[in-house]
Amino acid sequence: MRIRRPALPAGIAVTAILAGTAAAVMTGGGRAGPSGPTTAPPPAKTAAIERGDLTDSMSVDGTLTYEGERKIYGGAAGTVTSIAPEGAIVTRGRPLIKVDRKPQVLMYGWLPLYRTLQRGVSDGTDVEQLERNLKKLGYGDDMTVDTEFTYATYLAVLDWQDDRGLPETGAVDASQVVFLPGPARVSAVKAEVGDKVAPGHQVLTVTSTRRTVHVDLEADLQPLARKGARVTVELPDGTELKGKISEIGTVVDAGSDAPGDESEPTVGLEIALASPKKAGRLDQAPVSVTLTSEKAKGVLSVPIEALLALREGGFGVELVDGGTSKVVAVETGAYGQGRVEVSGAGLAEGMKVGVPDR
């Protein structure tokens, strides 16, 4: 995954090297250590110590796609005579595929059809799913939607099979129906008209019609991701859409063990778009996602380039007061927007600190 991080001054990365050297300053010049007022000329350029909130933002690569990928397997043996094309949206009651001109129809439900539904079957969520779909499709006026496959259910199935050109058996199996949670979008076609298929042969890959942005986030950056956190998604044409993190994976993908593979462990993020229709019908499109994580509230901060690496270790800033200046040690904290949190004795909002004149 390619990541564009906020720019950081080189000195933060080399603090250990600078510690113990002679008055090293990350920005190219400065005092040897904390001191009192000095007669040396104060820096030509200064910046104010500010109080406020610091946030850390980062842009990462993502993929605009659809939620809920599922494989569809044929339930009958024979010749494919029709199949939904890639990109098609299949809704309740419509065929996903026809084998020997007999349809395998989509119905809505969470439980897969794992057995034949027929008279005498009871205590079944799958029966209730079937009956609810038959009602929605206009069958079974006298049928009660429950977990019992009754004679009224049998009659409703017969009418439905007659209209769909299926054998009128009054029983429903996996060669006739596929249960999915909702409308299905065909993302890949695994069989062609004229192919011979058998039960268990994959014929389609489908997704839901809900848009999502998937991000493989480096595991060490996971603190930037919080469920419900708002993000900005930039599409390939530059359009920016608002979204929020809807799911954070709990399994870390450590990449392959192949020699030379330097891929970092990642955590999967799913991002729901606030206005999914504005994303069009793009699928597997590369996007840029800006994550923002609040790091600190109401803290004192200075521009990052104002930090000085002190001889005795740690960091300081050069306080400027009129024609005099002095270096004082500071503790650093969060950073964001090009600034870094600082704390220490004598620091106050509005004071001036030296920064490089460049």
Residue frames as qw, qx, qy, qz and C-alpha x, y, z in Angstrom:
[[0.000, 0.887, 0.462, 0.000, 0.00, 0.00, 0.00],
 [0.395, 0.360, -0.022, 0.845, 1.33, 3.40, -0.95],
 [0.334, -0.788, -0.451, 0.252, 0.98, 5.97, 1.88],
 [0.278, 0.622, -0.013, 0.732, 1.44, 9.71, 1.70],
 [0.524, -0.541, -0.482, 0.447, 2.44, 10.90, 5.14],
 [0.049, -0.997, -0.059, -0.029, 2.52, 14.45, 6.43],
 [0.579, 0.562, -0.340, 0.483, 5.98, 15.91, 5.99],
 [0.685, -0.705, -0.079, 0.162, 8.11, 15.78, 9.14],
 [0.086, 0.903, -0.420, 0.033, 11.39, 17.61, 9.76],
 [0.753, 0.321, -0.555, 0.146, 14.41, 15.42, 9.32],
 [0.010, 0.503, -0.634, 0.587, 15.58, 16.17, 12.85],
 [0.765, -0.261, 0.273, -0.522, 12.73, 14.19, 14.43],
 [0.969, 0.171, -0.167, -0.067, 13.98, 11.08, 12.68],
 [0.700, 0.358, -0.407, 0.465, 17.58, 11.59, 13.76],
 [0.436, -0.827, 0.112, -0.337, 17.22, 12.73, 17.35],
 [0.902, -0.380, 0.115, 0.172, 19.38, 9.89, 18.64],
 [0.730, 0.330, 0.041, 0.597, 22.17, 10.92, 16.30],
 [0.089, 0.776, -0.036, 0.623, 21.96, 14.54, 17.34],
 [0.665, -0.737, -0.014, -0.116, 21.91, 13.86, 21.06],
 [0.780, -0.452, 0.179, 0.393, 25.35, 14.44, 22.53],
 [0.589, 0.380, 0.223, 0.677, 26.68, 16.36, 19.52],
 [0.259, -0.241, -0.161, 0.921, 27.63, 19.99, 19.64],
 [0.216, 0.485, 0.235, -0.814, 24.52, 22.17, 19.68],
 [0.115, 0.167, 0.801, 0.563, 22.80, 20.53, 16.75],
 [0.372, 0.381, 0.283, -0.798, 19.70, 22.36, 15.53],
 [0.573, 0.352, 0.736, 0.077, 17.20, 20.59, 13.31],
 [0.421, 0.856, 0.299, -0.028, 16.64, 23.67, 11.23],
 [0.685, 0.526, -0.009, 0.504, 20.27, 24.57, 10.73],
 [0.281, 0.451, -0.319, 0.785, 21.42, 26.84, 13.57],
 [0.595, -0.689, -0.271, -0.313, 20.85, 27.77, 17.21],
 [0.283, -0.751, 0.465, -0.373, 22.12, 27.76, 20.78],
 [0.313, 0.313, -0.883, 0.157, 24.07, 25.07, 22.61],
 [0.347, -0.336, -0.856, 0.186, 21.42, 24.47, 25.26],
 [0.277, -0.852, -0.436, -0.090, 19.02, 26.14, 27.69],
 [0.460, 0.067, -0.176, 0.868, 20.37, 29.53, 28.72],
 [0.034, -0.707, -0.377, 0.598, 19.49, 32.95, 29.98],
 [0.404, 0.891, 0.106, -0.181, 19.11, 36.00, 27.74],
 [0.728, -0.033, 0.320, 0.605, 21.82, 36.28, 25.10],
 [0.024, 0.731, -0.108, -0.673, 23.36, 39.22, 23.32],
 [0.304, 0.015, 0.767, 0.565, 23.48, 37.30, 20.03],
 [0.336, 0.089, -0.256, -0.902, 21.21, 38.78, 17.37],
 [0.610, 0.186, 0.637, -0.434, 17.72, 37.33, 17.70],
 [0.432, 0.219, 0.786, 0.383, 16.43, 35.31, 14.74],
 [0.087, 0.072, -0.306, -0.946, 15.14, 37.32, 11.81],
 [0.538, -0.209, -0.522, -0.628, 11.92, 35.35, 11.67],
 [0.173, -0.070, 0.798, -0.573, 9.60, 34.39, 14.52],
 [0.464, -0.318, -0.671, -0.483, 6.30, 32.62, 15.04],
 [0.464, -0.445, 0.294, -0.707, 3.82, 32.75, 17.88],
 [0.017, -0.035, -0.968, 0.247, 3.16, 30.04, 20.43],
 [0.515, -0.179, -0.298, -0.784, -0.50, 29.18, 19.88],
 [0.332, 0.002, 0.838, -0.432, -3.10, 27.39, 21.96],
 [0.682, 0.233, -0.178, -0.670, -5.58, 25.15, 20.23],
 [0.898, -0.003, 0.414, -0.147, -6.42, 21.65, 19.05],
 [0.063, 0.541, -0.743, -0.388, -3.97, 19.55, 17.05],
 [0.896, 0.204, 0.302, -0.255, -5.17, 16.88, 14.66],
 [0.280, -0.406, 0.769, 0.408, -3.14, 14.43, 12.65],
 [0.772, 0.481, 0.149, -0.388, -4.31, 13.66, 9.11],
 [0.312, -0.357, 0.796, 0.376, -2.99, 11.22, 6.56],
 [0.709, 0.419, -0.177, -0.540, -3.92, 10.18, 3.03],
 [0.449, -0.211, 0.864, 0.084, -3.93, 6.47, 2.20],
 [0.322, 0.154, -0.685, -0.635, -4.87, 4.49, -0.87],
 [0.538, 0.143, 0.698, -0.450, -8.20, 2.70, -1.07],
 [0.011, -0.075, -0.839, -0.539, -10.45, 0.93, -3.53],
 [0.525, 0.138, 0.162, -0.824, -14.03, 1.94, -4.38],
 [0.209, -0.001, -0.942, -0.261, -16.11, -1.20, -4.71],
 [0.658, -0.339, -0.256, -0.621, -19.28, -2.92, -3.46],
 [0.426, -0.406, 0.672, -0.449, -20.02, -4.69, -0.18],
 [0.749, -0.032, 0.544, -0.377, -20.68, -8.36, 0.43],
 [0.412, 0.432, -0.697, -0.398, -19.03, -10.48, -2.25],
 [0.746, -0.056, 0.591, -0.301, -20.64, -13.90, -2.64],
 [0.047, 0.234, -0.863, -0.445, -20.11, -16.87, -4.95],
 [0.755, 0.184, 0.169, -0.606, -23.15, -18.34, -6.73],
 [0.195, -0.213, 0.940, 0.184, -23.16, -22.05, -7.52],
 [0.549, 0.026, -0.527, -0.648, -25.37, -23.79, -10.01],
 [0.554, -0.153, 0.653, -0.493, -27.98, -26.13, -8.53],
 [0.861, 0.331, 0.288, -0.256, -28.87, -28.13, -11.63],
 [0.487, -0.230, 0.678, 0.500, -27.02, -30.17, -14.21],
 [0.561, 0.674, 0.478, 0.040, -27.36, -29.18, -17.85],
 [0.490, 0.323, 0.256, 0.768, -26.52, -26.51, -20.41],
 [0.089, -0.519, -0.238, 0.816, -26.39, -22.81, -19.59],
 [0.297, 0.600, 0.620, 0.409, -29.06, -21.15, -21.75],
 [0.006, -0.859, -0.102, -0.502, -28.98, -17.70, -20.10],
 [0.638, -0.344, -0.372, 0.580, -26.89, -15.95, -17.47],
 [0.097, -0.972, -0.167, 0.137, -26.94, -12.46, -15.94],
 [0.629, 0.575, -0.116, 0.511, -24.18, -10.28, -17.47],
 [0.529, -0.184, -0.320, 0.764, -21.43, -8.52, -15.52],
 [0.014, 0.055, -0.065, 0.996, -22.70, -5.30, -13.97],
 [0.429, -0.418, -0.572, -0.560, -26.36, -6.39, -14.00],
 [0.276, -0.187, 0.581, -0.743, -28.53, -5.80, -10.93],
 [0.434, -0.214, -0.833, -0.268, -30.73, -8.82, -10.18],
 [0.374, -0.272, 0.347, -0.816, -33.72, -8.29, -7.91],
 [0.467, 0.011, 0.787, -0.403, -36.21, -10.52, -6.13],
 [0.726, 0.412, 0.455, -0.310, -37.90, -13.04, -8.39],
 [0.535, 0.749, -0.309, -0.240, -35.50, -12.57, -11.31],
 [0.986, 0.029, 0.009, 0.164, -33.23, -15.34, -12.63],
 [0.336, -0.762, 0.463, 0.304, -29.49, -15.34, -12.01],
 [0.014, 0.351, -0.845, -0.404, -28.97, -18.15, -14.49],
 [0.856, 0.177, 0.104, -0.475, -31.02, -20.54, -16.60],
 [0.176, -0.333, 0.910, 0.170, -29.96, -24.15, -17.11],
 [0.073, 0.262, 0.915, 0.297, -31.86, -26.03, -19.82],
 [0.171, -0.457, -0.346, -0.801, -34.11, -22.92, -19.86],
 [0.583, -0.644, -0.495, -0.017, -35.13, -23.46, -16.24],
 [0.063, 0.788, -0.215, 0.573, -34.33, -20.46, -13.99],
 [0.586, -0.293, -0.533, 0.535, -32.44, -20.32, -10.73],
 [0.097, -0.821, -0.282, -0.488, -34.22, -17.40, -9.12],
 [0.247, 0.218, -0.477, 0.815, -33.04, -14.83, -6.56],
 [0.482, -0.730, -0.416, -0.247, -35.06, -14.50, -3.37],
 [0.012, 0.690, -0.381, 0.616, -34.18, -12.38, -0.33],
 [0.843, -0.516, -0.079, -0.129, -33.05, -13.97, 2.91],
 [0.144, -0.795, 0.577, -0.122, -30.02, -14.44, 5.15],
 [0.675, -0.254, 0.689, -0.070, -30.11, -18.23, 5.40],
 [0.214, 0.351, -0.754, -0.512, -28.84, -20.24, 2.40],
 [0.873, 0.056, -0.045, -0.482, -31.19, -22.84, 0.94],
 [0.071, -0.499, 0.861, -0.068, -29.55, -25.97, 2.35],
 [0.299, 0.123, 0.939, -0.120, -32.42, -28.46, 1.98],
 [0.139, -0.321, -0.694, -0.629, -35.50, -29.17, -0.10],
 [0.275, 0.100, 0.435, -0.852, -38.53, -27.24, 1.16],
 [0.394, -0.158, -0.754, -0.502, -41.72, -29.24, 0.83],
 [0.672, -0.477, -0.169, -0.541, -44.89, -30.27, 2.66],
 [0.883, -0.355, -0.288, 0.109, -44.19, -31.44, 6.18],
 [0.547, 0.204, -0.293, 0.757, -41.05, -29.33, 6.70],
 [0.366, -0.871, -0.274, -0.179, -41.40, -27.24, 9.84],
 [0.586, -0.739, 0.040, 0.330, -39.49, -25.16, 12.37],
 [0.688, 0.122, 0.288, 0.655, -37.50, -23.52, 9.60],
 [0.046, -0.701, 0.029, 0.712, -36.29, -19.99, 9.04],
 [0.113, -0.147, 0.701, 0.689, -35.77, -21.03, 5.43],
 [0.067, 0.540, 0.825, 0.153, -39.50, -21.85, 5.16],
 [0.053, -0.817, -0.347, 0.457, -40.39, -18.42, 6.52],
 [0.144, -0.488, 0.387, 0.769, -38.00, -16.78, 4.03],
 [0.113, 0.156, 0.829, 0.526, -39.61, -18.64, 1.14],
 [0.007, 0.693, 0.720, -0.043, -43.15, -17.77, 2.22],
 [0.092, -0.758, -0.115, 0.636, -42.28, -14.10, 2.70],
 [0.104, -0.318, 0.564, 0.755, -40.82, -13.95, -0.82],
 [0.079, 0.371, 0.862, 0.336, -43.82, -15.72, -2.34],
 [0.022, -0.788, -0.520, 0.329, -46.10, -13.15, -0.68],
 [0.108, -0.657, 0.169, 0.727, -43.98, -10.27, -2.03],
 [0.065, -0.148, 0.739, 0.654, -44.18, -11.80, -5.52],
 [0.538, 0.059, -0.137, -0.829, -47.96, -12.03, -5.35],
 [0.604, -0.028, -0.772, -0.198, -48.51, -15.70, -4.44],
 [0.412, -0.200, -0.809, 0.368, -50.27, -17.40, -1.53],
 [0.294, -0.504, -0.064, -0.810, -53.18, -15.15, -0.61],
 [0.807, -0.466, -0.165, -0.324, -54.35, -17.79, 1.88],
 [0.793, 0.085, -0.432, 0.420, -50.83, -18.60, 3.11],
 [0.474, -0.880, 0.027, -0.011, -49.60, -17.58, 6.55],
 [0.474, 0.653, -0.473, 0.353, -45.95, -16.53, 6.74],
 [0.690, -0.613, 0.329, -0.199, -44.48, -18.72, 9.45],
 [0.107, -0.559, 0.817, 0.099, -42.02, -21.58, 9.85],
 [0.626, 0.122, 0.754, -0.158, -44.48, -24.29, 8.66],
 [0.161, 0.196, -0.683, -0.685, -44.59, -25.54, 5.05],
 [0.509, 0.267, 0.641, -0.509, -48.35, -26.07, 4.85],
 [0.492, 0.453, 0.709, 0.223, -50.75, -27.07, 2.11],
 [0.205, 0.947, 0.180, -0.172, -51.29, -23.35, 1.42],
 [0.221, -0.721, 0.504, 0.421, -47.52, -22.98, 0.94],
 [0.512, 0.032, 0.799, 0.314, -47.59, -25.96, -1.42],
 [0.419, 0.736, 0.528, 0.060, -50.29, -24.33, -3.56],
 [0.027, 0.951, -0.108, -0.289, -48.41, -21.02, -3.66],
 [0.371, -0.483, 0.675, 0.416, -45.25, -22.83, -4.80],
 [0.536, 0.341, 0.739, 0.227, -47.18, -24.63, -7.55],
 [0.307, 0.907, 0.279, -0.069, -48.50, -21.32, -8.91],
 [0.142, -0.860, 0.367, 0.326, -45.03, -19.75, -8.77],
 [0.490, -0.228, 0.760, 0.362, -43.40, -22.74, -10.52],
 [0.520, 0.587, 0.609, 0.117, -46.04, -22.67, -13.26],
 [0.195, 0.970, 0.057, -0.135, -45.37, -18.99, -13.97],
 [0.201, -0.787, 0.520, 0.265, -41.59, -19.49, -14.01],
 [0.744, 0.460, -0.434, -0.215, -41.56, -22.53, -16.29],
 [0.083, -0.447, 0.851, -0.262, -40.28, -24.82, -13.55],
 [0.411, -0.148, -0.890, -0.128, -41.40, -28.39, -12.94],
 [0.513, -0.473, 0.016, -0.716, -44.63, -28.16, -10.90],
 [0.566, -0.014, -0.790, 0.235, -43.60, -30.27, -7.93],
 [0.521, -0.773, -0.202, -0.298, -44.71, -28.05, -5.07],
 [0.777, -0.494, 0.007, 0.390, -41.21, -28.45, -3.59],
 [0.252, 0.941, -0.192, 0.118, -38.33, -25.94, -3.78],
 [0.861, -0.288, 0.094, 0.408, -34.62, -26.79, -3.85],
 [0.329, -0.661, 0.248, 0.627, -31.28, -25.15, -4.68],
 [0.396, 0.173, 0.651, 0.624, -31.75, -25.73, -8.42],
 [0.058, 0.750, 0.570, 0.330, -34.63, -23.22, -8.34],
 [0.244, -0.945, -0.111, -0.189, -33.81, -20.59, -5.69],
 [0.576, 0.145, -0.361, 0.719, -30.80, -18.73, -4.28],
 [0.358, -0.878, -0.311, 0.055, -31.30, -16.76, -1.07],
 [0.481, 0.224, -0.158, 0.833, -29.26, -13.54, -0.74],
 [0.177, -0.460, -0.507, 0.707, -29.76, -10.62, 1.69],
 [0.269, 0.740, 0.182, -0.590, -30.95, -8.24, -1.04],
 [0.668, 0.733, -0.034, -0.124, -30.50, -7.21, -4.66],
 [0.776, -0.268, 0.379, 0.426, -27.37, -8.68, -6.23],
 [0.332, 0.852, -0.279, -0.293, -24.91, -6.95, -8.53],
 [0.961, 0.162, 0.102, 0.200, -23.04, -9.31, -10.84],
 [0.196, -0.868, 0.380, 0.253, -19.31, -8.63, -10.45],
 [0.011, -0.462, 0.826, 0.323, -17.96, -11.62, -12.40],
 [0.879, 0.208, -0.028, -0.428, -19.42, -14.22, -14.75],
 [0.367, -0.468, 0.802, 0.048, -17.90, -17.69, -14.39],
 [0.512, 0.220, 0.819, 0.138, -19.91, -19.53, -17.08],
 [0.193, 0.291, -0.372, -0.860, -21.05, -18.79, -20.61],
 [0.783, 0.292, 0.156, -0.527, -24.12, -19.68, -22.59],
 [0.788, 0.411, -0.435, -0.144, -23.54, -23.17, -23.97],
 [0.075, 0.470, -0.812, 0.338, -21.35, -24.35, -21.10],
 [0.734, -0.275, -0.609, -0.121, -22.15, -27.62, -19.40],
 [0.157, -0.517, 0.515, -0.665, -22.56, -27.17, -15.64],
 [0.596, -0.248, -0.762, 0.049, -23.25, -29.43, -12.70],
 [0.535, -0.807, -0.192, -0.160, -24.52, -28.81, -9.17],
 [0.691, -0.597, 0.066, 0.401, -21.79, -27.09, -7.16],
 [0.585, 0.282, 0.253, 0.718, -20.19, -25.45, -10.21],
 [0.118, -0.608, -0.187, 0.762, -19.55, -21.73, -9.61],
 [0.407, 0.608, 0.559, 0.390, -21.42, -19.69, -12.19],
 [0.061, 0.855, 0.114, 0.503, -21.32, -16.10, -10.86],
 [0.417, -0.218, -0.456, 0.755, -19.73, -13.81, -8.33],
 [0.116, -0.783, -0.395, -0.466, -22.08, -11.17, -6.96],
 [0.228, -0.009, -0.463, 0.856, -22.02, -8.33, -4.46],
 [0.039, 0.726, 0.582, -0.364, -24.65, -6.23, -2.79],
 [0.321, 0.745, 0.293, 0.506, -25.54, -2.89, -4.37],
 [0.389, -0.910, -0.053, 0.131, -24.13, -0.96, -1.39],
 [0.519, 0.712, -0.285, 0.378, -20.99, 1.04, -2.14],
 [0.720, -0.658, 0.051, 0.215, -17.94, 0.78, 0.08],
 [0.360, 0.799, -0.446, 0.183, -14.35, 1.95, 0.07],
 [0.939, -0.288, -0.074, 0.170, -11.84, -0.65, 1.22],
 [0.117, 0.859, -0.445, 0.223, -8.49, 0.37, 2.71],
 [0.898, -0.114, -0.304, 0.298, -5.63, -1.92, 3.69],
 [0.162, -0.924, 0.200, -0.284, -4.17, 0.21, 6.50],
 [0.499, 0.367, -0.665, 0.416, -0.70, -0.46, 7.84],
 [0.643, -0.489, -0.582, 0.088, -1.17, -2.01, 11.25],
 [0.458, -0.242, -0.340, 0.785, 0.99, 0.56, 13.05],
 [0.076, -0.150, -0.129, -0.977, -1.33, 3.31, 11.78],
 [0.302, -0.478, -0.809, -0.162, -4.46, 1.73, 13.23],
 [0.195, -0.495, -0.498, 0.685, -4.73, 4.39, 15.98],
 [0.092, 0.153, -0.231, -0.956, -5.71, 6.81, 13.18],
 [0.414, -0.191, -0.680, -0.574, -8.80, 4.69, 12.48],
 [0.230, 0.089, 0.724, -0.644, -11.83, 4.73, 14.77],
 [0.058, 0.445, 0.860, 0.244, -15.18, 3.18, 13.96],
 [0.004, 0.858, 0.497, -0.126, -17.55, 5.99, 13.07],
 [0.302, -0.560, 0.144, 0.758, -14.72, 8.45, 12.36],
 [0.524, 0.803, 0.177, -0.221, -15.36, 10.75, 9.43],
 [0.560, -0.214, 0.507, 0.619, -13.11, 10.62, 6.38],
 [0.423, 0.714, -0.105, -0.547, -12.83, 12.25, 2.97],
 [0.723, 0.101, 0.625, 0.276, -12.65, 10.12, -0.18],
 [0.199, 0.665, -0.308, -0.651, -11.19, 11.55, -3.39],
 [0.844, 0.361, 0.393, -0.060, -12.36, 9.83, -6.58],
 [0.669, 0.038, 0.409, 0.620, -10.15, 9.41, -9.68],
 [0.275, 0.692, 0.359, 0.562, -11.74, 12.53, -11.28],
 [0.207, 0.258, -0.296, 0.896, -10.94, 14.66, -8.22],
 [0.530, -0.550, -0.268, -0.588, -14.46, 14.63, -6.75],
 [0.093, 0.219, -0.769, 0.593, -14.41, 14.55, -2.94],
 [0.642, -0.421, -0.478, -0.426, -17.04, 12.60, -1.00],
 [0.340, -0.507, 0.552, -0.568, -17.65, 12.41, 2.72],
 [0.789, -0.079, -0.592, -0.147, -17.75, 9.07, 4.48],
 [0.482, -0.632, 0.470, -0.384, -17.18, 7.33, 7.78],
 [0.198, 0.310, -0.928, 0.050, -15.41, 4.19, 8.90],
 [0.788, -0.193, -0.116, -0.573, -18.07, 1.50, 9.21],
 [0.982, -0.189, -0.011, 0.008, -15.87, -1.48, 10.00],
 [0.022, 0.773, -0.630, 0.066, -12.33, -2.12, 11.23],
 [0.854, 0.132, -0.501, -0.054, -10.91, -5.57, 10.62],
 [0.667, -0.657, 0.316, -0.153, -9.71, -7.55, 13.61],
 [0.918, -0.012, 0.274, 0.286, -7.44, -9.85, 11.60],
 [0.043, -0.830, 0.377, 0.410, -4.06, -8.46, 10.58],
 [0.892, 0.439, 0.058, 0.092, -2.84, -9.58, 7.16],
 [0.521, -0.678, 0.353, 0.380, 0.91, -10.01, 7.49],
 [0.419, 0.703, -0.449, -0.358, 1.48, -10.41, 3.75],
 [0.954, 0.188, -0.231, -0.028, 3.19, -13.40, 2.17],
 [0.700, -0.592, 0.343, 0.206, 6.26, -15.23, 3.43],
 [0.812, 0.509, 0.082, 0.274, 7.89, -15.15, 0.00],
 [0.629, -0.286, 0.049, 0.721, 11.57, -14.16, -0.02],
 [0.239, 0.113, 0.239, 0.934, 11.97, -10.46, -0.68],
 [0.223, -0.697, -0.550, -0.403, 8.36, -9.66, 0.23],
 [0.255, 0.015, -0.410, 0.876, 8.59, -6.51, 2.33],
 [0.337, -0.555, -0.420, -0.634, 4.85, -5.87, 2.59],
 [0.102, -0.250, 0.571, -0.775, 3.73, -4.49, 5.94],
 [0.033, -0.387, -0.899, 0.203, 1.01, -6.08, 8.12],
 [0.196, -0.207, -0.232, -0.930, -2.32, -4.43, 7.39],
 [0.197, 0.363, 0.769, -0.488, -5.78, -4.05, 8.90],
 [0.074, 0.408, 0.678, 0.607, -8.80, -3.82, 6.60],
 [0.144, 0.350, 0.363, -0.851, -11.08, -0.79, 6.85],
 [0.149, 0.532, 0.740, 0.383, -14.53, -0.44, 5.28],
 [0.014, -0.255, -0.136, 0.957, -15.81, 3.08, 4.64],
 [0.232, 0.655, 0.719, 0.013, -19.47, 3.92, 4.03],
 [0.184, 0.186, 0.241, 0.935, -20.08, 6.90, 1.74],
 [0.178, 0.412, 0.469, -0.761, -22.53, 9.61, 2.77],
 [0.570, 0.580, 0.003, -0.582, -23.64, 10.10, -0.86],
 [0.602, -0.135, 0.741, 0.265, -22.94, 6.78, -2.61],
 [0.612, 0.666, 0.425, 0.020, -24.84, 7.75, -5.77],
 [0.144, 0.944, -0.226, -0.194, -22.25, 10.45, -6.46],
 [0.440, -0.478, 0.712, 0.267, -19.66, 7.69, -6.87],
 [0.573, 0.426, -0.457, -0.531, -21.40, 6.52, -10.05],
 [0.985, 0.000, 0.020, -0.172, -20.92, 2.88, -11.04],
 [0.292, 0.685, -0.650, 0.153, -17.16, 2.76, -10.65],
 [0.945, -0.312, 0.051, -0.082, -15.92, -0.59, -9.41],
 [0.862, -0.152, 0.077, 0.477, -12.41, -1.47, -8.22],
 [0.327, 0.833, 0.007, 0.447, -11.46, 2.17, -8.80],
 [0.586, -0.080, -0.380, 0.712, -8.42, 3.57, -6.95],
 [0.195, -0.891, -0.209, -0.354, -9.27, 6.37, -4.53],
 [0.337, 0.299, -0.500, 0.740, -7.46, 8.46, -1.93],
 [0.549, -0.679, -0.474, -0.111, -8.80, 8.44, 1.63],
 [0.128, 0.537, -0.389, 0.737, -7.91, 11.14, 4.15],
 [0.642, -0.480, -0.581, 0.142, -8.04, 9.91, 7.73],
 [0.016, -0.648, 0.250, -0.720, -8.12, 12.43, 10.55],
 [0.680, -0.390, -0.581, 0.216, -7.47, 11.57, 14.17],
 [0.227, -0.892, 0.077, -0.384, -7.75, 14.09, 17.00],
 [0.692, 0.166, -0.520, 0.472, -4.51, 14.02, 19.00],
 [0.359, -0.270, -0.486, 0.750, -4.75, 16.79, 21.58],
 [0.066, -0.829, -0.456, -0.319, -7.15, 19.55, 22.68],
 [0.255, -0.955, -0.044, -0.147, -6.29, 23.03, 23.91],
 [0.813, -0.307, 0.068, 0.489, -2.52, 22.57, 23.90],
 [0.024, -0.868, 0.273, 0.413, 0.34, 25.00, 23.27],
 [0.845, 0.245, 0.363, 0.306, 2.08, 24.43, 19.96],
 [0.058, -0.746, 0.344, 0.567, 4.83, 25.86, 17.76],
 [0.728, 0.571, -0.295, -0.239, 5.78, 25.24, 14.12],
 [0.977, -0.121, 0.052, 0.168, 7.74, 21.98, 13.91],
 [0.666, 0.499, -0.129, 0.540, 10.72, 23.79, 12.39],
 [0.206, -0.841, 0.221, -0.449, 11.02, 25.91, 15.57],
 [0.898, -0.433, 0.072, 0.033, 12.34, 22.89, 17.51],
 [0.224, 0.760, -0.594, 0.138, 16.05, 22.79, 18.33],
 [0.924, -0.112, -0.344, 0.120, 17.92, 19.59, 19.20],
 [0.327, -0.882, 0.285, -0.183, 19.83, 20.28, 22.43],
 [0.321, 0.569, -0.736, 0.177, 23.37, 19.16, 23.25],
 [0.255, -0.246, 0.814, -0.460, 22.23, 17.41, 26.42],
 [0.007, 0.241, 0.958, 0.157, 19.40, 15.65, 24.59],
 [0.129, 0.679, 0.644, -0.328, 15.78, 16.48, 23.96],
 [0.283, 0.597, 0.414, 0.627, 14.40, 19.58, 22.30],
 [0.184, -0.530, -0.309, 0.768, 14.16, 23.27, 22.96],
 [0.309, 0.801, 0.398, 0.322, 12.82, 26.45, 21.40],
 [0.381, 0.034, -0.099, 0.919, 14.36, 29.89, 21.14],
 [0.076, -0.829, -0.524, 0.181, 12.14, 32.38, 22.96],
 [0.349, 0.316, 0.137, 0.871, 12.41, 35.88, 21.51],
 [0.206, -0.833, -0.452, 0.244, 11.56, 38.96, 23.55],
 [0.053, 0.965, -0.093, -0.241, 12.37, 42.25, 21.87],
 [0.424, 0.764, -0.486, 0.009, 16.08, 42.32, 21.10],
 [0.220, -0.473, 0.830, -0.199, 16.98, 39.36, 23.29],
 [0.852, 0.041, -0.382, -0.355, 16.43, 35.61, 23.01],
 [0.312, -0.450, 0.800, -0.245, 17.06, 32.50, 25.04],
 [0.569, 0.071, -0.768, -0.286, 16.80, 28.76, 24.44],
 [0.552, -0.274, 0.539, -0.574, 14.50, 26.86, 26.78],
 [0.006, 0.057, -0.993, -0.107, 13.96, 23.11, 26.97],
 [0.651, 0.035, 0.010, -0.758, 10.52, 21.81, 26.04],
 [0.440, 0.053, 0.894, -0.071, 8.62, 18.51, 26.13],
 [0.340, 0.161, -0.517, -0.769, 7.03, 17.61, 22.82],
 [0.538, 0.173, 0.719, -0.404, 3.72, 15.87, 22.33],
 [0.612, 0.524, 0.592, 0.025, 1.23, 15.51, 19.49],
 [0.117, -0.337, 0.381, 0.853, 1.78, 16.99, 16.07],
 [0.386, 0.582, 0.705, 0.122, -0.49, 17.98, 13.21],
 [0.279, 0.926, 0.242, 0.077, -0.99, 20.71, 10.60],
 [0.550, 0.590, -0.203, 0.555, 2.75, 21.38, 10.62],
 [0.248, -0.714, 0.338, -0.561, 2.83, 22.13, 14.34],
 [0.615, -0.026, -0.744, 0.261, 3.98, 20.27, 17.44],
 [0.578, -0.762, -0.216, -0.195, 2.66, 20.35, 21.00],
 [0.461, 0.352, -0.497, 0.646, 5.14, 21.83, 23.49],
 [0.581, -0.772, -0.208, -0.153, 5.13, 22.22, 27.26],
 [0.659, 0.079, -0.334, 0.669, 7.62, 23.59, 29.76],
 [0.328, -0.668, -0.354, 0.566, 8.24, 26.19, 32.41],
 [0.119, -0.528, 0.091, 0.836, 7.69, 29.76, 31.31],
 [0.082, 0.157, 0.713, 0.678, 5.84, 29.00, 28.06],
 [0.263, 0.531, 0.522, -0.613, 2.67, 30.93, 27.35],
 [0.471, 0.642, 0.565, 0.218, 0.33, 31.62, 24.45],
 [0.193, 0.976, 0.096, 0.021, 1.45, 34.55, 22.33],
 [0.468, -0.675, 0.415, 0.393, 5.18, 34.27, 23.07],
 [0.600, 0.720, -0.288, -0.197, 7.48, 34.40, 20.04],
 [0.797, -0.291, 0.468, 0.248, 9.87, 31.63, 19.03],
 [0.065, 0.632, -0.547, -0.545, 12.58, 31.68, 16.40],
 [0.851, 0.312, 0.422, -0.030, 12.06, 29.83, 13.13],
 [0.571, -0.075, 0.472, 0.667, 14.35, 29.42, 10.12],
 [0.267, 0.721, -0.015, -0.640, 14.35, 32.33, 7.71],
 [0.160, -0.171, 0.822, 0.518, 13.83, 30.44, 4.45]]
